Amino acid sequence: MDKKTLEKKLHKQLKEWQPIIEQFKAQAIKTSDEVREAFLALLDDYKAKEKELLDKLEVIKHESEGAFKDLQVGLKKVSKDMAKTFEKMSSHFSNKVT
């Protein structure tokens, strides 16, 4: 996958997740303190990974295709980590909404 394609794919995924996360945040207000705190911890983790991903995307904009190939592994790892955190947040939260 070339860098433009990967960049578009990752930005699209972030854009798709954002409204879902906003819904979770709105629902978290109505849950118990324990559920809300667990959700907010996962959200903090997600936001840290999102920042790392966006920082890496900014770096690759200025790199050649050859350098991009080296950075691609790290970029995909952060993306997978974010997806796992999103899934944890989603399943944790949806299973415990009261």
C-alpha positions as CSV (number, residue, x, y, z in Angstrom):
1,M,0.0,0.0,0.0
2,D,1.4,3.4,-0.9
3,K,1.6,6.2,1.7
4,K,-1.3,8.2,0.2
5,T,-3.6,5.2,0.3
6,L,-2.6,4.3,3.8
7,E,-3.0,7.9,5.0
8,K,-6.5,8.2,3.6
9,K,-7.5,4.8,5.0
10,L,-6.3,5.8,8.5
11,H,-7.9,9.2,8.4
12,K,-11.2,7.6,7.2
13,Q,-11.1,5.2,10.1
14,L,-10.5,7.9,12.7
15,K,-13.4,9.9,11.2
16,E,-15.7,6.9,11.4
17,W,-14.8,6.2,15.0
18,Q,-15.2,9.8,16.2
19,P,-19.0,9.9,16.3
20,I,-19.2,6.5,18.0
21,I,-16.8,7.7,20.7
22,E,-18.9,10.8,21.2
23,Q,-22.0,8.6,21.7
24,F,-20.1,6.5,24.3
25,K,-19.0,9.7,26.1
26,A,-22.6,10.9,26.2
27,Q,-23.8,7.6,27.5
28,A,-20.9,7.3,30.0
29,I,-22.4,10.3,31.9
30,K,-25.4,8.1,32.7
31,T,-23.5,5.1,34.0
32,S,-22.1,4.2,37.4
33,D,-18.8,5.8,38.5
34,E,-17.0,2.5,38.1
35,V,-18.1,2.0,34.5
36,R,-17.5,5.7,33.7
37,E,-13.9,5.6,35.1
38,A,-13.1,2.4,33.2
39,F,-14.4,4.0,30.0
40,L,-12.5,7.2,30.6
41,A,-9.3,5.2,31.2
42,L,-9.7,3.4,27.8
43,L,-10.6,6.8,26.2
44,D,-7.3,8.3,27.5
45,D,-5.4,5.3,26.1
46,Y,-7.2,5.7,22.7
47,K,-6.5,9.4,22.6
48,A,-2.8,8.9,23.3
49,K,-2.6,6.3,20.5
50,E,-4.5,8.6,18.2
51,K,-2.0,11.4,18.8
52,E,0.9,9.0,18.2
53,L,-0.8,7.9,14.9
54,L,-1.4,11.5,13.8
55,D,2.2,12.4,14.6
56,K,3.5,9.5,12.6
57,L,1.2,10.5,9.7
58,E,2.6,14.0,9.8
59,V,6.1,12.6,9.6
60,I,5.4,10.4,6.6
61,K,4.0,13.3,4.6
62,H,7.5,14.6,4.3
63,E,9.3,11.3,3.7
64,S,10.1,9.5,0.4
65,E,8.4,6.3,-0.6
66,G,11.5,4.4,0.5
67,A,11.5,5.9,3.9
68,F,7.8,5.4,4.2
69,K,8.2,1.7,3.8
70,D,10.4,1.7,6.9
71,L,7.9,3.8,8.9
72,Q,4.9,1.8,7.6
73,V,5.4,-1.0,10.1
74,G,5.3,1.3,13.1
75,L,2.3,3.1,11.6
76,K,0.4,-0.1,11.2
77,K,1.2,-1.2,14.7
78,V,-0.2,2.0,16.2
79,S,-3.2,1.6,14.1
80,K,-3.8,-1.9,15.2
81,D,-3.3,-0.9,18.9
82,M,-5.9,1.8,18.4
83,A,-8.3,-0.6,16.9
84,K,-7.9,-3.0,19.8
85,T,-8.4,-0.2,22.3
86,F,-11.5,1.0,20.4
87,E,-12.9,-2.6,20.5
88,K,-12.2,-2.9,24.2
89,M,-13.9,0.5,24.8
90,S,-16.9,-0.6,22.6
91,S,-17.4,-4.0,24.2
92,H,-16.6,-2.9,27.7
93,F,-19.0,0.0,27.5
94,S,-21.8,-1.6,25.6
95,N,-21.8,-4.6,28.0
96,K,-22.2,-2.3,31.0
97,V,-24.4,0.5,30.1
98,T,-27.2,0.8,32.7
